[in-house]
Every structure is written in structure tokens, then in C-alpha cells.
Amino acid sequence: MTTTQERRQTGLRHYAEVMTVDAPDDTGPLIADGLIDFVFAEIWSRPGLSRRDRRFVTLACVAAADADGPLEDHVYAALKSGDVGIVEMRETVLHFAVYAG
């Protein structure tokens, strides 16, 4: 397996773990190269922050970007994975609204 193939496999694995669903089948550069190979293979797999910490940062970023689809996907994944409970999610939304509102 080449480094490129290993990176893709790492990205697909992290995507499934983080998003709690299989990665999209899209092989276009935006999804395959950007989302899978970079965001999930390189960013979500880094040491230094826990997956839970990265979730909170990601939730704030997609909310600030007014990205409805990604926000819904990340909220669902955070709750489904058990990384964030419903009470914590509500507090996160309130805290975000105060600072970004």
C-alpha cells in the first residue's frame, strides 16, 4: 500500500469514527482529496486535542460559517457517538449564541 492509499484509508476510518456513518463515495477532489485525505486523515487524526475537543471547535466553526448541512451532520455525529450529551449540546449552543449572536 502506498502512502497515498494509507492516507485515504486513514481518512475513511476517521470519517466513519467521527461522523458515525460511512464516508461519501464521491471521488472528486473536494471530497476525496480535501475532506477525506486532508480534514479527516490529517486534521482529525492529530494528537494534542481529543476527538471531543475537536468536536466543540468544529461545531463552533460550522455554526459561525452558517453551514447548515455540516452543522446538522456534526451535531448528529457528536450526539450519536456519545462524545457530547444533549445537555452539553444545549449549553454549547447557548454559549455560542451569546458570543457569536
Number of C-alpha atoms within 10 A of each C-alpha: 7 7 8 10 11 13 19 19 16 18 26 21 17 22 23 15 16 22 17 17 11 13 18 13 8 9 10 9 11 11 16 19 16 13 19 26 24 17 17 23 23 15 15 19 18 11 8 8 11 11 17 15 12 15 20 17 12 16 22 19 14 16 18 14 11 11 11 11 9 16 19 14 14 20 18 14 20 23 15 14 14 10 15 20 13 12 9 12 16 12 12 16 14 13 13 15 13 9 7 10 8
